[in-house]
């Protein structure tokens, strides 16, 4: 008998480690953010919501999830 493959769905959203270009602060951001995400240190806008995926205005260092 053949074994049945069990498909496990993977999420389409990820957490991202980003770096603020102004103050070099590293911060974790959700890529499907529904609110404007600002830097915790200097207040610069890091991501803006656009219905689905957020528009990132900074450099992504690492994908976390």
One Martini backbone bead per residue (centre of mass of N, CA, C, O) as a GRO file, in nm:
protein
   65
    1UNK     BB    1   0.097   0.036   0.018
    2UNK     BB    2   0.033   0.363   0.000
    3UNK     BB    3   0.119   0.656   0.120
    4UNK     BB    4  -0.018   0.934   0.244
    5UNK     BB    5  -0.009   1.263   0.183
    6UNK     BB    6   0.049   1.535   0.400
    7UNK     BB    7  -0.070   1.855   0.385
    8UNK     BB    8   0.097   2.152   0.490
    9UNK     BB    9   0.027   2.460   0.544
   10UNK     BB   10   0.167   2.769   0.461
   11UNK     BB   11   0.236   3.070   0.531
   12UNK     BB   12   0.233   3.399   0.363
   13UNK     BB   13   0.353   3.513   0.619
   14UNK     BB   14   0.599   3.736   0.775
   15UNK     BB   15   0.882   3.800   0.957
   16UNK     BB   16   1.092   4.097   0.984
   17UNK     BB   17   1.421   4.213   0.971
   18UNK     BB   18   1.493   4.554   1.017
   19UNK     BB   19   1.655   4.865   0.899
   20UNK     BB   20   1.722   5.175   0.989
   21UNK     BB   21   1.861   5.443   0.807
   22UNK     BB   22   1.898   5.659   1.040
   23UNK     BB   23   1.968   5.471   1.332
   24UNK     BB   24   2.022   5.145   1.296
   25UNK     BB   25   1.772   5.004   1.383
   26UNK     BB   26   1.643   4.698   1.490
   27UNK     BB   27   1.335   4.542   1.361
   28UNK     BB   28   1.023   4.390   1.391
   29UNK     BB   29   0.814   4.293   1.107
   30UNK     BB   30   0.511   4.268   0.949
   31UNK     BB   31   0.426   4.205   0.609
   32UNK     BB   32   0.092   4.242   0.698
   33UNK     BB   33   0.042   4.524   0.780
   34UNK     BB   34  -0.235   4.745   0.914
   35UNK     BB   35  -0.021   4.949   1.009
   36UNK     BB   36   0.185   5.191   1.080
   37UNK     BB   37   0.538   5.157   1.093
   38UNK     BB   38   0.763   5.257   1.345
   39UNK     BB   39   1.029   5.362   1.488
   40UNK     BB   40   1.135   5.336   1.822
   41UNK     BB   41   1.351   5.575   1.813
   42UNK     BB   42   1.284   5.802   1.558
   43UNK     BB   43   0.992   5.756   1.381
   44UNK     BB   44   1.021   5.622   1.125
   45UNK     BB   45   0.891   5.492   0.846
   46UNK     BB   46   0.880   5.139   0.755
   47UNK     BB   47   0.557   5.077   0.712
   48UNK     BB   48   0.285   5.040   0.475
   49UNK     BB   49  -0.031   4.992   0.412
   50UNK     BB   50  -0.196   4.785   0.113
   51UNK     BB   51  -0.416   4.544   0.200
   52UNK     BB   52  -0.177   4.344   0.219
   53UNK     BB   53   0.106   4.405   0.174
   54UNK     BB   54   0.352   4.582   0.288
   55UNK     BB   55   0.533   4.874   0.247
   56UNK     BB   56   0.872   4.888   0.233
   57UNK     BB   57   1.129   5.149   0.343
   58UNK     BB   58   1.347   4.922   0.396
   59UNK     BB   59   1.584   4.703   0.505
   60UNK     BB   60   1.623   4.360   0.477
   61UNK     BB   61   1.786   4.120   0.674
   62UNK     BB   62   1.552   3.906   0.778
   63UNK     BB   63   1.377   3.603   0.774
   64UNK     BB   64   1.177   3.454   1.047
   65UNK     BB   65   0.889   3.275   0.934
   0.00000   0.00000   0.00000
